[in-house]
């Protein structure tokens, strides 16, 4: 198993966005943030809704370069 963090990230970044989102979700869940950072029921519902939209393919995912470009354009 590759244990070099940069190598792992480089490999994962080659995957489709939906798979990367699923991996990110799994990694975040493994940190048990809810115990350290309480999440309101409203936010938990929203998180679950967004995760479901990603999982079922109805979410419109934008890569970070496009997102930054759109943000910069909106601030110009």
N, C-alpha and C positions, 0 to 999 in steps of 0.2 A: 504494500500500500504506500502510495506517495504521501509523505508527511510534511513536505515543504509547503507552507501556506501559500506562497506566491504561485507555485506550480498547480496547487489544487484550484485556486481562484482562476488562473489562466485557463485550465481545463473546463471549469464550470461555466465560464463566460462564453464558451463556444456552444453551449446548449441553448435550445429555444427558450424564450422568455417565460413561458408557462412552467417549464421544468425548473428553471432557476428560481421562480417564485415559490414553487413547492419546496425546493431544497431550503430556501431562506426561511420559510415558515417552520419547517421541521427543526432547523437549527435554533431559531428563536424560541420555539416551544421547549426545546431541551434546556434552556437557561432558566426556566421557571420564573419569569419576570413577574407573574401575577403575585407571587409571595412577597417580593420586594417592592413592587410598584402596583398598588391597587388600581384596577381598571373598572370604571363604572359599567353598569349593565348596558347602558346605551352604547358606549364605545365597544364593548365586547360583542354586541349585536352587529355593529358596523364592521368590525374586524371579521367576524364570521361571514357576513354578507359578502365582503370583498374577497375573502379567501374562496368562497363558493363560486363567485363569478369568475375568478381566475381558473379554478379547477374545472368548471364546466365550459370554459372557453367563451363566455359572454363578455368578459372584461376587455377593454381596449388598452393594451399594454403599450407603453412608449419607452424606448430605450433612453438612457440617461443623457446622451448627446442631444437627442431631439428635445427632450424635456428642458434642458438648459437653454437650448436655442430659443424655444418658445418663451421661456421665462425672461431671457434677455430682451427679446423682441417686445414683450409686454411692458418692460420697464424703460424702454428707450423713448 
